[in-house]
Amino acid sequence: MTTTSGSAFTALTGLLDTDAIRKDFPILQRVLHDGKPLVYLDNAATSQKPRQVLDALNAYYEQHNANVHRGVHVLAEEATALYEGARDKVAAFINAPSRDEVIFTKNASESLNLVANMLGWADEPYRVDADAEIVITEMEHHSNIVPWQLLSQRTGAKLKWFGLTDDGRLDLSNINELITEKTKIVSFTLVSNLLGTVNPVETIVRRAQDVGALVLIDASQAAPHMVLDVQALEADFVAFTGHKMLAPTGIGVLWGRQELLEDLPPFLGGGEMIETVTMGSSTYAPAPHKFEAGTPPIAQAVGLGAAIDYLANIGMDKIAAHEHAITEYAVARLQEVPDLRIIGPRTAVDRGAAISFVLGDIHPHDVGQVLDEQGIAVRVGHHCARPVCLRYGIPATTRASFYLYNTQAEVDQLIDGLHHVRNFFG
Amino acid sequence: MKLDSMYQEIILDHYRNPHGKGLRDGDAEVHHVNPTCGDEITLRVRLDGAVVADISYESQGCSISQASASVLNELVVGRTVGDGQAIQEAFLELMQSKGQGEGDEELLEDAVAFAGVSKYPARVKCALLSWMAWKDATAKALAGQPVVND
């Protein structure tokens, strides 16, 4: 790979064998626009899928497809074993104390909404009512803002949030005023999808525990990229989605502490979530089934299990190291581009591999369009985190986000592409 | 290169030197947003009888949306509302043509340069933002004042 301006940098160390990994991802072989190889840097939106996951989906539908649970025929037993086997894999992947703490949802948004609704319908001491306070942060994805606005509007609870510092971190200076005895729930992202910031979990959890508030962590941008240990986080709930971690769309996870899942009420009613039903009333199945009404996304769960096998086989610590090296390189090289301003931390310290930036006064849509013409896929816009854009006084950003299959050469291609953008609009 | 069909030199010229930008007095004001990309425009229309006396606007967005607002101003100011609406409808049709339309250059003048944009579904809304705002503001202005027949 030749680059016009990358010669000052030597090869990075600590990288994965991306040549081997990329062979597992059929889509990465695609060639776009008159012979430009795809440079896929939109991983914070969704990841690509390895052949191992696609094969698992096909094998499920070709060999084992049936509805899960209660069936006495061979296929139903196989489908159930595969679906519940995926739950075991998730439990091990996040170091859950019990597999029964892993609830399958359709995505992280549903997981977050599920908690908000549980708490709205809960009895004391968990009930969010007019006297309660909810704490979130200004860097949340809309999916961790809107459910809380809805809950606040419906119950009269007060919604509060952490602000942001100029360098893209949470402003913790008023933590004791934000999280108080009135706080019922603190919900925040482990890694920002726009800024890339990795948040200080321990500080926030410690304060929440001191006042008896529950903690929900949105790990959508963390689970694909780092070791995720729900016991070490000491949170009460952790939400993430499958499609950002090599799995298909349509499968998400909510992990919750067992005693909470026992105490909290169901949200959606239907098949699968009951113990007995009469025309007058019903009793509910124990968690996790209490929270999985209706036929679940079976094939998608099986796909998530295969994705977890793939990631675990490489090692989440190695993936994190690879991305850290790529991020460090990308952050440095991006800052060589004239007029480019990174929105978020300007170093790789406590930072994930999603890097947002603005390029002079060239609108991100124009940046993205000209990069696309070179085969480079980035995301442009407010990334479902519009309050962050408002905070930094910008309408939108361009975001490049990296994953285990991205290479140093692809960072160089991005930089060359950005120089081309500047020339085009200059 | 395909990209040049979208970013025609005429479009880039309007983007760099927009016509009529800035807010001035008007009979009606609207604020339109493209929620998928965050482009925004505040647009005012001033009518003088049946004539569009001024279209003024403050906007933020990509080169396509900025250039489109500039072309709107250049084309429609000084025309009758009826002529402006005919141009607006012709432009809408061109933008919905999925790259098939060429546009009537007699009627659309510089706006035919946007024909290439119609090939990019994600960008069509950028091109239409100011025109939809103008349509909306004009309807408001007409509703707010007696219709003058000439």
Chai-1 contact restraints between the chains, C-beta under 6 A:
chainA,res_idxA,chainB,res_idxB,connection_type,confidence,min_distance_angstrom,max_distance_angstrom,comment,restraint_id
A,H363,B,C62,contact,1.0,0.0,6.0,A-B,restraint_1
A,H365,B,C37,contact,1.0,0.0,6.0,A-B,restraint_2
A,H365,B,C62,contact,1.0,0.0,6.0,A-B,restraint_3
A,D366,B,C62,contact,1.0,0.0,6.0,A-B,restraint_4
A,D366,B,S63,contact,1.0,0.0,6.0,A-B,restraint_5
A,E373,B,L3,contact,1.0,0.0,6.0,A-B,restraint_6
A,G381,B,C37,contact,1.0,0.0,6.0,A-B,restraint_7
A,H382,B,G38,contact,1.0,0.0,6.0,A-B,restraint_8
A,P395,B,G38,contact,1.0,0.0,6.0,A-B,restraint_9
A,P395,B,Q60,contact,1.0,0.0,6.0,A-B,restraint_10
A,A396,B,G38,contact,1.0,0.0,6.0,A-B,restraint_11
